[in-house]
Amino acid sequence: MAETDFAPAKINLTLHVTGRRADGYHLLDSLVVFAGVGDRVTVEPDAALSLAVTGPMAAGLSGEGDNLVLHAARAMGVTARIVLDKHLPVSSGIGGGSADAAATLRALARMAGRALPEAGAVLALGADVPVCLAGRPVRMTGIGEGLGAVPALPAAWLVLVNPRVGVSTPAVFKALARADNAPMPREVPRLRGVAELAAFVQMQRNDLEAPAMALQPVIGRVKAALSAQAGCMVARMSGSGATCFGLFADPLAASAAARAIRAAEPEWWVADAPVLQPQS
């Protein structure tokens, strides 16, 4: 029987680059959440492995062998007909490809009645795949393999904006001024409301924001557009860009902000969505 799984956008509320390993991989310290907007992956048993890409962002991808969805299926050792319904922009700093791979793993595991691959095999698919497989707010450390629990976060809403420009993650890291920046505080505190969450995020950083803006100055316009919206409590770039997020206290303010930005910049990708809470 067919199985469908949701691949939500991964949002780095904070992203501190704290070091670099001898093999070149950068060490991170990041508070990660997931938004209620994303792609969908549907799998169905088949004698051969195939991938079809549909949806409004399908033009940015192909069903060829280098797609992370196919890599994930091969890691599971399962053949299936896979359909990726693509709604998130490609190369946008919100983990779309990794979320798709994680959704593929979950859907195939249910379809085939198999366990998920070991942690090492999941990490080999990409540094963001383990956190996307977890799919809950976490403190992500190392190169992506460290997933630490954080206190329950308050209800909050996001407006995500991407100017439809791609940003090369390797290029952003190459442009980083220094790689030995300070980590987040030893403990993520219990944040009792969205105002406290916004204040905590404001006190942290995304160390990739400045180099990404130097490569794509339009990111600064996106961040400014979010900051200017009524109810926006903090605005920042997510991941390596170019998507920025604005944090809001309620869905009506987030929806109004999204509409305003969409009207002012009709070529940009804009979405409003809640911060997803862990399933009980």
C-alpha positions in Angstrom: 0.0 0.0 0.0 1.1 3.6 -0.6 2.5 5.6 2.2 2.8 9.4 2.4 5.0 11.5 4.7 5.3 15.2 5.3 8.7 16.9 4.8 8.5 20.1 6.8 10.9 23.1 6.4 13.8 23.0 8.8 14.4 26.4 10.4 17.7 27.3 12.1 16.5 29.9 14.7 20.2 30.2 15.7 23.3 28.9 13.9 26.7 29.3 15.6 29.7 28.0 13.7 32.1 26.9 16.5 35.0 25.1 14.8 36.2 23.2 11.9 37.3 19.6 11.8 40.5 18.4 10.1 38.4 16.9 7.3 37.0 20.4 6.5 33.5 19.9 8.0 32.4 22.8 10.2 31.1 22.3 13.7 27.7 23.9 14.5 25.5 24.8 17.5 22.0 25.5 16.4 18.5 25.7 17.8 16.4 24.0 15.1 12.6 24.0 14.7 10.3 22.8 11.9 7.5 24.8 10.2 4.1 23.6 9.1 4.9 24.1 5.5 6.8 21.6 3.3 6.9 18.9 0.7 5.2 15.5 0.6 6.7 12.2 -0.3 4.5 9.3 -1.4 5.9 5.8 -1.9 4.3 2.7 -3.4 5.7 -0.8 -3.8 7.2 -1.4 -7.3 9.7 -3.8 -8.9 12.0 -1.0 -9.8 13.1 2.3 -8.0 11.7 5.4 -9.7 11.1 9.0 -8.8 8.7 11.6 -10.2 8.8 15.2 -9.0 5.6 17.2 -9.0 4.4 20.4 -7.4 5.1 24.2 -7.8 8.8 23.8 -7.2 9.3 20.7 -9.4 11.2 22.7 -12.1 14.1 23.1 -9.7 14.7 19.3 -9.4 14.8 16.2 -11.5 14.2 12.6 -10.7 17.8 11.6 -11.6 20.1 9.5 -9.5 21.7 12.4 -7.6 18.4 13.3 -5.9 18.6 12.8 -2.1 15.2 11.0 -2.2 16.8 8.2 -4.4 19.9 8.1 -2.1 17.6 7.6 0.9 15.6 4.8 -0.9 18.9 3.0 -1.8 20.0 3.3 1.8 16.8 1.5 2.8 17.4 -1.2 0.2 13.8 -0.9 -1.0 12.4 -0.5 -4.5 9.3 1.7 -4.9 7.6 4.2 -7.1 8.2 7.5 -5.4 6.5 10.8 -6.0 8.0 14.0 -4.5 5.4 16.8 -4.3 7.8 19.8 -4.1 6.6 23.0 -2.5 9.8 24.3 -0.8 12.3 26.3 -2.9 15.5 24.5 -3.7 18.9 25.4 -2.2 17.1 27.8 0.2 18.6 27.1 3.7 15.5 25.4 5.0 16.6 21.8 4.6 14.3 20.9 1.8 16.4 18.1 0.3 17.2 16.6 3.7 13.6 16.8 4.8 12.6 15.0 1.6 15.2 12.3 2.3 14.0 11.9 5.9 10.4 11.7 4.8 11.4 9.0 2.2 13.1 7.0 5.0 10.0 7.2 7.2 7.5 6.3 4.4 9.6 3.4 3.1 10.1 2.0 6.6 6.3 1.9 7.1 5.7 0.5 3.6 8.2 -2.2 3.9 7.8 -2.9 7.7 11.5 -2.3 8.2 13.6 -0.4 10.7 15.2 2.9 9.8 18.9 2.8 8.8 21.5 3.1 11.5 22.6 6.6 12.5 25.8 6.5 10.5 24.0 5.6 7.3 21.5 8.5 7.9 24.3 11.0 8.5 26.0 9.8 5.3 23.0 11.0 3.3 23.7 14.6 4.5 24.4 16.5 7.7 20.9 17.8 8.0 19.2 14.4 7.5 19.4 13.2 11.1 17.7 16.4 12.5 15.1 16.2 9.8 14.4 12.6 10.6 13.9 13.6 14.3 11.4 16.3 13.1 11.2 18.1 16.5 12.8 21.1 18.1 16.4 20.2 19.1 19.8 21.6 19.7 21.9 20.4 16.8 25.6 20.2 17.4 28.7 18.7 15.7 28.3 18.4 12.0 24.7 17.6 12.5 24.9 14.3 14.4 24.4 15.7 17.9 20.7 16.1 18.7 20.1 17.4 22.2 16.7 17.8 23.8 15.5 21.3 24.6 12.7 22.4 26.9 9.3 22.6 25.3 9.1 25.8 23.2 6.0 28.1 23.3 3.5 28.2 20.4 4.8 30.6 17.7 4.3 31.4 14.1 6.8 32.0 11.3 6.7 33.9 8.0 9.3 32.4 5.6 10.5 34.5 2.6 12.9 33.4 -0.1 13.8 35.8 -3.0 14.1 32.9 -5.4 17.9 33.1 -5.5 20.1 30.1 -4.8 23.0 30.3 -2.4 25.8 27.8 -2.5 26.5 26.5 1.0 30.2 25.7 0.3 30.6 29.3 -1.0 29.0 30.7 2.2 31.3 28.7 4.4 34.3 29.7 2.3 33.3 33.4 2.8 33.0 33.0 6.6 35.4 35.3 8.4 36.2 32.9 11.2 35.1 29.4 12.2 35.8 29.4 15.9 32.9 31.5 17.1 31.3 31.2 20.6 28.6 28.5 21.0 25.1 29.1 22.5 24.8 29.2 26.3 25.4 25.9 28.0 21.7 25.3 28.5 18.8 26.5 26.4 16.5 28.0 29.0 12.8 27.2 29.5 11.1 29.9 27.4 7.7 30.6 28.8 6.2 32.6 26.0 6.9 33.7 22.4 8.4 37.0 23.7 11.0 35.1 25.7 11.7 32.9 22.7 12.2 35.9 20.5 14.5 37.5 23.1 16.6 34.4 23.3 16.9 34.1 19.5 17.7 37.8 19.3 20.6 37.3 21.7 22.1 34.5 19.5 23.4 34.6 16.0 23.5 33.1 12.5 27.2 33.2 11.7 26.4 32.5 8.1 24.2 35.5 7.6 26.9 38.1 6.9 28.8 36.0 4.3 25.5 35.0 2.6 24.4 38.6 2.4 27.8 39.5 0.9 27.2 36.9 -1.8 23.5 37.7 -2.3 22.7 41.3 -1.0 19.0 40.7 -1.7 18.9 38.7 1.6 19.3 42.0 3.4 16.2 43.3 1.6 14.3 40.2 2.6 15.3 40.5 6.3 14.4 44.2 6.2 10.9 43.4 4.7 10.2 41.0 7.5 11.5 43.3 10.2 9.2 46.1 9.0 6.0 44.0 9.5 3.7 44.6 12.4 4.1 41.9 15.0 7.5 40.6 13.8 9.5 40.0 17.0 12.7 39.0 15.3 13.9 38.4 11.7 16.9 36.4 10.7 18.3 34.2 7.9 17.9 30.5 8.2 20.7 28.1 7.5 23.0 29.2 4.8 20.2 31.2 3.1 18.6 32.7 1.2 15.4 32.1 3.1 14.7 34.4 6.1 12.2 33.9 8.8 10.1 36.3 10.9 8.9 35.2 14.3 5.3 36.1 15.3 3.1 35.6 18.3 -0.1 34.7 16.5 -1.3 33.4 13.2 -3.3 36.5 12.2 -0.3 38.7 12.4 1.8 36.2 10.5 -0.8 35.8 7.8 -1.1 39.6 7.4 2.6 40.0 7.2 2.9 37.3 4.6 0.1 38.9 2.5 1.8 42.3 2.7 5.2 41.0 1.6 3.6 38.9 -1.2 1.9 42.0 -2.5 5.0 44.1 -2.4 7.3 41.5 -3.8 5.2 39.1 -6.0 8.3 37.3 -7.3 9.4 36.2 -3.9 8.3 32.9 -2.3 6.4 33.6 0.9 4.7 31.3 3.4 3.3 31.6 6.9 3.1 28.6 9.1 3.2 27.5 12.8 6.2 26.2 14.5 5.5 22.5 14.7 5.2 21.0 18.2 6.3 17.5 19.0 3.7 14.8 18.6 2.5 13.5 21.9 
